């Protein structure tokens, strides 16, 4: 670089250094002066604090004007205690000079603001009393119950069971006090050993008693011995069964028909004269003296037989000692469906209502006279159309208790609330009756369990509603299981095949609602069913009428008679397939109809194709007939087994044999006539039929 340039730079640098030194000097002096002034002002303004006897801070006379500044400077500072030797002077303020207000800090203002609001809120807050606490607790319980009921209704819908108002775990519905299981012995009477096996199951499901309808299965003796069936129960076997029932704590109510459904007696020649109608053995003549004497003899034998059982001591499982608990408290005298009245010469001058009431009154009076402590129960259907005054005139309320029976889903459709009201004016108490089988078809193999369950559920609500009408309330519910519709009818569902239906309905009547929990389930445990996993129950409820209307899942259970339950399902499937096949061949296909068979006119090739499946179905039915004896022999006698096979299997086999025989005959034909084929008359022509109708007397 050039020397002149270096010299110039040095000169500029020196000038700049001199200027900055002066600036720094001036700034330092000013800073010292400001700090000194601040310190002087601070220490000169601070005075010595004094305190009054009220504890309020004041300054001495020389520094009173600087009090506000002191306070502003010490806003977050505690005032130190003055030393004892600092010459502090305590003076009493003159007059009523108020202390100067202190400046509140922002934090104090906020504290006061929030504190005042909180205190005001606490003051306005109402402390709940006992009534409020109880009301709130009740509201919480009601909400929980509503949620539980909603879940219960949802599960019922999953199961295919109708949701009925007033039915649920927390609905408050009181179950019937007594729950009787009806055993209809006039058809397919089970062996005593089987009946003894199902008693513990009935007890665990909640049964309190049995309603035994003997008909001709009671071992009558003496002058009426011939009304007993040839396979009637032996006395010693019947005693064994009744003592078993008594030991289990079950009451027994015998049922003896005394008016209608007397076919088992009036069918016989020696009792033909007691019929109301000579052509029908359905009902006896109530105006014939021999009728009442005969009924009295039947009742005498049945009641005395049960009285002896009641007097015999048995081992009480609960007490562990011999007990004389009465298990025989009432007798049922039937009197339902008396269709034939006022037809014989003795009865024509009387009304049907008068005939009915007079006969019931006479029978009940004889029972009450001889056995005053025994209740008399009758079916109610014949009294539904009788007026209150007529019932009261015969003093029926003092003699009998009505058992109101309806087996349909809508109870009030058949017995209206007005009928219940009428009964309550006459009778102090009453009974109710539902059904678990034998009510929806004379020839059914399996009961429609869903309908029977709904019938029981509806009866629970009806009992809850109508119980208060009667002074003594409604005594209980009888679950009936009919084996025949009457003495001449064929067998309907067998007892073992209907035992799952009974279990579901009986447990529901005991709880007051249907149990939807598949884990802790009385029904499944009583029926010895395998336990289901939580995963399977989540996918599908334990009871599913949507996919399993016949409750076939009970086939996995091991209850007494479960083999017959499984057999009934197989038989039902095979019979249904066979009948559908026959109907299809005879009425839907065109080569093996009655017309083809009568005229021997068809195609052999087509016939051979049609009957190919008939041989297979026939073989399946014959195998089922052979298996019936092995499966049923521990439950029924040979007479019942033979009757069952003849009614259930033989007719279908006969239909198949008829088709096979016709097919064999038609296949033997090798030539056929020309059309038109000759007309075969099977009915009278329309003109002659009309003329004969006009001539017939009315």
MARFIGU-842160 format. One line per field, with one value per residue (C-alpha): x, y, z; residue in one letter. Coordinates in steps of 0.5 Angstrom, whole numbers. Each point is the difference from the previous one (the first is absolute). Layout:
xx <- [X|...]
yy <- [Y|...]
zz <- [Z|...]
resn <- [a|...]
***
This chain:
xx <- [0|2|4|-5|-6|3|1|-7|-3|4|-3|-7|1|3|-6|-5|3|0|-7|-2|4|-4|-7|2|2|-6|-5|4|-1|-7|-1|3|-4|-6|1|2|-6|-4|3|0|-8|-1|3|-2|-7|0|-3|0|-7|-4|-6|-6|-4|-4|6|-1|7|1|6|3|-1|6|-2|-8|0|5|-5|-3|6|3|-6|0|8|-2|-6|2|4|-1|1|6|-1|3|6|-1|5|-1|-4|-7|-5|-7|-5|-7|-4|-4|-8|-3|5|-1|6|2|-2|5|1|-2|4|-3|0|-4|-5|-1|0|-5|-4|0|-1|-6|-3|1|-3|-6|0|0|-5|-5|2|-6|3|-4|-5|-2|-5|4|5|-5|-3|7|1|-6|1|7|-4|-5|5|4|-6|-2|6|0|-7|2|6|-5|-5|5|2|-7|0|6|-3|-6|-5|-5|1|-5|-1|1|4|8|5|-2|-7|-3|-4|-2|0|-6|0|-1|2|-3|2|-5|1|-6|0|-5|4|7|1|7|3|1|7|1|-5|4|6|-3|-2|7|0|-7|2|6|-3|-5|-6|-4|-5|-3|-7|-1|-6|-1|-6|0|7|-2|0|-8|-3|-6|-6|3|6|-1|1|7|4|4|6|-2|6|0|-1|7|3|-4|1|8|-1|-5|5|6|-4|-1|7|2|-5|-5|-8|-4|-7|-4|-4|-7|-5|-7|-4|3|6|-3|1|4|-6|-6|3|-1|-7|-1|0|-3|-7|4|1|-3|-1|0|4|6|4|3|-5|-4|-7|0|-7|1|1|4|5|1|1|5|4|0|3|6|2|-1|6|4|0|1|6|3|-2|4|6|0|-1|6|7|5|7|0|7|0|-1|3|-6|-6|-6|-7|0|-7|2|-8|-4|-5|-4|-1|-7|1|-7|3|-3|-7|-2|-7|-5|-7|-1|-3|-7|2|4|-4|-5|6|5|8|2|-4|2|7|0|-5|5|6|-3|-2|6|4|-5|2|7|0|-5|5|7|-1|7|0|0|-4|2|-3|1|-3|-2|-7|-1|2|-7|-4|-2|3|-7|-1|7|-2|-6|3|5|6|5|-1|1|5|6|0|7|0|3|2|5|1|5|-6|-3|-5|-3|-3|-1|-1|1|-7|0|5|-4|-6|4|3|-7|-2|7|5|6|1|5|3|2|5|3|7|-3|-6|-4|2|-1|-3|5|7|6|4|-4|1|4|0|-8|0|6|-4|-7|4|3|-7|-3|5|-2|-7|1|4|-6|-6|3|-3|-7|0|0|4|4|1|3|5|1|-1|4|-4|3|-6|1|-6|-5|-6|0|-1|5|7|6|3|7|3|3|7|0|-3|4|4|-6|-2|7|0|-7|0|7|-3|-6|4|5|-6|4|4|8|4|7|2|6|-4|-6|-5|-3|6|3|-6|-1|8|2|7|3|0|7|-1|2|-6|-5|3|-1|-7|-4|-2|-7|-1|-7|2|4|-2|-7|0|5|4|6|-3|2|7|-2|-1|-7|-4|-3|5|1|-8|1|5|-4|-6|4|3|-7|-3|5|-1|-8|0|4|-4|-6|2|3|-7|-4|5|-1|-7|-2|6|3|-4|1|-2|-6|-7|-2|6|-1|-7|0|7|3|7|7|4|6|-3|-3|7|3|-5|0|7|1|-6|4|5|-5|-4|6|2|-7|1|6|-3|-6|5|4|-6|0|7|-1|-7|1|3|-6|-6|-4|0|-7|2|5|-4|-5|5|3|-7|-2|7|3|-4|-5|6|3|-7|0|7|-2|-7|5|5|-6|-3|6|2|-7|1|7|-3|-5|3|-5|-5|-7|-1|-3|-5|0|-7|-3|0|-6|2|-5|-7|-1|-2|-8|-1|4|-5|-6|2|2|-7|-4|4|-4|2]
yy <- [0|7|4|6|-5|-3|7|2|-6|1|7|-2|-6|5|5|-6|-2|7|1|-7|1|7|-4|-5|5|4|-6|-3|7|0|-7|1|6|-3|-6|5|4|-7|-2|7|0|-7|1|7|-2|-6|2|-4|-4|1|-5|2|-4|-3|-2|5|2|8|4|5|8|1|-5|-1|3|-6|-5|-2|-1|-5|-4|0|-2|-5|-3|-8|1|-1|5|-2|1|6|-2|1|6|4|5|-2|4|-2|5|-1|3|7|0|-5|1|-6|-3|1|-5|-5|-1|-7|-4|-3|-7|2|3|-7|-4|5|-1|-7|-1|4|-4|-7|2|3|-7|-4|5|-2|-7|-4|-6|-6|-3|-7|0|3|-5|-6|3|1|-8|-2|4|-4|-6|1|2|-7|-4|3|-1|-7|-1|3|-6|-5|2|0|-7|-2|2|-3|-7|1|1|6|5|1|6|-1|-6|1|-2|7|1|-2|-5|-5|-8|-4|-3|-7|-3|-7|-5|-3|-8|-2|-8|-1|-1|-3|-1|0|-5|1|0|5|5|-1|2|7|2|3|4|3|1|4|4|3|-5|0|-6|-5|0|-7|-2|-7|-2|-7|-1|0|-7|0|-5|-3|1|5|-4|-1|7|-1|-1|-7|3|5|1|-5|3|-1|3|6|1|0|5|5|-1|2|6|2|-1|5|5|0|0|-5|2|-5|1|-4|2|0|3|1|-5|-6|-4|-5|-2|1|-3|-7|-4|0|8|1|2|6|4|7|-2|-8|1|4|-2|7|2|-4|2|5|-2|-7|-2|-6|5|4|-7|-2|6|0|-7|2|6|-4|-5|5|5|-5|-3|7|1|-6|2|7|-4|-4|3|1|3|7|2|7|-2|-6|-3|-4|5|0|6|0|-1|-1|6|0|-4|2|-2|2|2|3|0|-3|0|-4|3|0|-5|-6|-1|2|6|3|5|3|5|-2|5|-3|-7|2|4|-5|-6|4|2|-7|-3|5|0|-8|1|6|-4|-6|4|7|2|-2|5|-1|3|0|2|7|0|-3|6|6|1|-1|7|2|-1|-7|-2|3|-3|-7|3|-3|5|-4|-7|1|3|2|-2|5|-3|3|-3|5|6|5|-2|6|-2|-6|3|7|5|0|-8|1|5|-4|-6|4|2|-7|-4|2|-3|-3|-4|1|-5|1|-6|-3|-5|-3|6|2|-6|-7|-4|4|-3|6|6|7|2|7|1|-4|5|6|-3|-1|7|3|-3|3|7|-2|-3|6|4|-4|-2|6|-1|-7|1|-6|1|-5|-6|-2|-2|-7|-2|-5|-6|-3|-7|-1|5|-5|-7|-2|4|-2|2|7|2|-5|2|-1|4|5|1|5|4|-1|2|7|2|-3|4|6|-1|-1|6|5|1|-4|-1|3|-2|-6|-1|0|-3|-5|-3|-2|-3|-4|-3|-2|4|1|7|5|5|7|1|-5|4|7|-3|-3|0|-7|0|2|-1|4|-6|-5|0|-7|1|-6|3|-4|-7|2|-1|-6|1|-6|-2|4|-6|0|8|-1|-6|4|5|-5|-3|7|1|-7|1|7|-2|-6|3|6|-5|-4|7|2|-7|0|7|4|-5|-3|-8|-3|4|-3|0|-3|-6|-1|0|-4|6|2|0|-5|3|6|-4|-4|7|3|-6|-1|4|-3|-7|4|4|-6|-3|6|-1|-7|1|5|-4|-5|5|2|-6|1|7|0|-6|3|5|-3|-7|-4|2|8|-2|-4|5|6|-4|-2|8|3|-5|-5|5|3|-7|-2|6|-2|-7|2|4|-5|-6|5|1|-7|-2|6|-2|-7|3|0|2|6|2|5|7|2|-4|-3|5|-3|3|1|5|2|5|7|-1|-6|3|6|-4|-4|6|3|-7|-1|2|6]
zz <- [0|-1|6|-1|1|6|3|-2|4|6|1|-1|5|5|-1|1|6|3|-1|3|6|1|-1|5|5|-1|1|6|3|-1|2|7|1|-2|5|6|-1|0|6|4|-2|3|6|1|-1|5|7|6|1|6|2|3|6|-6|-4|-6|-3|1|-1|4|-1|-4|-5|-1|-7|-2|2|-6|-4|6|-1|-8|1|5|-3|0|6|8|5|4|8|2|5|7|1|-7|4|-2|3|1|0|1|-6|2|-1|-5|-5|-5|-3|-7|-5|-2|-8|-1|-5|-6|3|6|-4|-4|6|3|-6|-1|7|1|-6|3|6|-3|-4|6|4|-6|0|3|4|-2|5|1|-5|-5|1|0|-6|-4|2|-3|-6|-1|2|-5|-6|2|-1|-6|-3|2|-2|-7|0|2|-6|-5|2|0|-7|-2|3|-4|6|0|5|4|5|7|-1|2|6|3|-2|7|-2|5|-2|1|7|-2|-7|-2|-5|-3|-2|-5|1|-4|-6|0|7|2|4|8|0|-6|4|6|-4|-2|7|2|-7|1|7|-2|-5|5|0|7|-2|-5|-3|-2|-5|1|-4|-1|3|7|3|2|4|2|-4|-5|-1|-8|-1|1|-6|-1|1|6|5|6|6|3|-6|1|7|-1|-5|5|6|-5|-2|8|2|-6|4|-6|1|-4|-3|-3|-6|0|-6|3|-5|-7|-4|3|-6|4|4|-4|-6|4|-1|7|1|-6|3|4|-7|-1|-7|-2|-6|3|6|1|6|6|2|6|1|1|7|-2|-3|6|4|-5|0|8|0|-5|5|6|-3|-2|6|5|-4|0|7|2|-3|3|7|-1|3|-5|1|-1|-4|3|7|0|4|-1|-2|-1|-5|-3|-8|-1|1|-6|-5|-7|-3|-7|-3|-6|-7|2|-7|1|5|0|-5|3|3|7|-2|-5|4|3|-2|-2|5|6|-2|1|6|3|-1|2|6|2|-1|3|6|1|0|5|5|0|0|2|0|-8|-5|-6|-7|-7|-7|-1|-7|1|5|-5|-3|7|4|6|4|-3|3|7|0|0|5|-4|3|6|-3|-6|-3|-7|-4|-6|-6|-7|-4|-5|0|1|7|0|-7|3|7|1|6|1|1|5|3|0|3|6|2|1|2|5|-4|-7|-4|-7|-5|-6|-4|-2|-5|-3|-1|-8|-4|2|-4|1|2|3|3|-2|6|-2|0|7|3|-3|3|7|0|-2|6|4|-1|0|7|2|-2|2|7|4|-2|4|8|0|-6|-6|3|-5|-8|-2|-6|-4|-5|-3|-3|-4|-2|3|2|-8|-3|-2|4|-1|3|4|7|-1|-7|4|6|-3|-1|7|3|-4|2|7|2|-3|4|6|-1|-3|-6|-5|1|-5|3|-3|5|7|-3|4|-6|-3|7|1|-6|0|-6|-2|2|-6|-1|1|-7|-3|5|-3|-7|1|6|4|-2|-7|-3|-7|-2|5|1|2|5|-3|4|6|-4|3|7|5|3|1|-6|-4|-5|-2|-1|-5|-3|-1|-4|-4|-1|-2|-5|-3|0|-3|-6|-1|0|-4|-5|0|-1|-6|-4|1|-1|-3|-5|-6|0|6|2|2|-7|-3|5|-1|-8|0|-5|1|-2|3|0|3|6|1|1|5|4|1|6|3|2|4|4|2|2|4|4|1|3|5|2|2|4|3|5|2|1|4|4|6|0|-3|0|-6|-1|-1|-4|-5|0|-1|-6|-3|0|-2|-5|-3|-3|-4|-2|-2|-5|-3|0|-4|-5|-1|-1|-5|-4|0|-3|-5|-2|-2|-5|-7|-5|1|-3|-5|3|2|6|3|6|7|4|7|2|-2|-5|1|-2|4|6|0|0|5|5|-2|2|7|6|5]
resn <- [x|x|x|x|x|x|x|x|x|x|x|x|x|x|x|x|x|x|x|x|x|x|x|x|x|x|x|x|x|x|x|x|x|x|x|x|x|x|x|x|x|x|x|x|x|x|x|x|x|x|x|x|x|x|x|x|x|x|x|x|x|x|x|x|x|x|x|x|x|x|x|x|x|x|x|x|x|x|x|x|x|x|x|x|x|x|x|x|x|x|x|x|x|x|x|x|x|x|x|x|x|x|x|x|x|x|x|x|x|x|x|x|x|x|x|x|x|x|x|x|x|x|x|x|x|x|x|x|x|x|x|x|x|x|x|x|x|x|x|x|x|x|x|x|x|x|x|x|x|x|x|x|x|x|x|x|x|x|x|x|x|x|x|x|x|x|x|x|x|x|x|x|x|x|x|x|x|x|x|x|x|x|x|x|x|x|x|x|x|x|x|x|x|x|x|x|x|x|x|x|x|x|x|x|x|x|x|x|x|x|x|x|x|x|x|x|x|x|x|x|x|x|x|x|x|x|x|x|x|x|x|x|x|x|x|x|x|x|x|x|x|x|x|x|x|x|x|x|x|x|x|x|x|x|x|x|x|x|x|x|x|x|x|x|x|x|x|x|x|x|x|x|x|x|x|x|x|x|x|x|x|x|x|x|x|x|x|x|x|x|x|x|x|x|x|x|x|x|x|x|x|x|x|x|x|x|x|x|x|x|x|x|x|x|x|x|x|x|x|x|x|x|x|x|x|x|x|x|x|x|x|x|x|x|x|x|x|x|x|x|x|x|x|x|x|x|x|x|x|x|x|x|x|x|x|x|x|x|x|x|x|x|x|x|x|x|x|x|x|x|x|x|x|x|x|x|x|x|x|x|x|x|x|x|x|x|x|x|x|x|x|x|x|x|x|x|x|x|x|x|x|x|x|x|x|x|x|x|x|x|x|x|x|x|x|x|x|x|x|x|x|x|x|x|x|x|x|x|x|x|x|x|x|x|x|x|x|x|x|x|x|x|x|x|x|x|x|x|x|x|x|x|x|x|x|x|x|x|x|x|x|x|x|x|x|x|x|x|x|x|x|x|x|x|x|x|x|x|x|x|x|x|x|x|x|x|x|x|x|x|x|x|x|x|x|x|x|x|x|x|x|x|x|x|x|x|x|x|x|x|x|x|x|x|x|x|x|x|x|x|x|x|x|x|x|x|x|x|x|x|x|x|x|x|x|x|x|x|x|x|x|x|x|x|x|x|x|x|x|x|x|x|x|x|x|x|x|x|x|x|x|x|x|x|x|x|x|x|x|x|x|x|x|x|x|x|x|x|x|x|x|x|x|x|x|x|x|x|x|x|x|x|x|x|x|x|x|x|x|x|x|x|x|x|x|x|x|x|x|x|x|x|x|x|x|x|x|x|x|x|x|x|x|x|x|x|x|x|x|x|x|x|x|x|x|x|x|x|x|x|x|x|x|x|x|x|x|x|x|x|x|x|x|x|x|x|x|x|x|x|x|x|x|x|x|x|x|x|x|x|x|x|x|x|x|x|x|x|x|x|x|x|x|x|x|x|x|x|x|x|x|x|x|x|x|x|x|x]
***
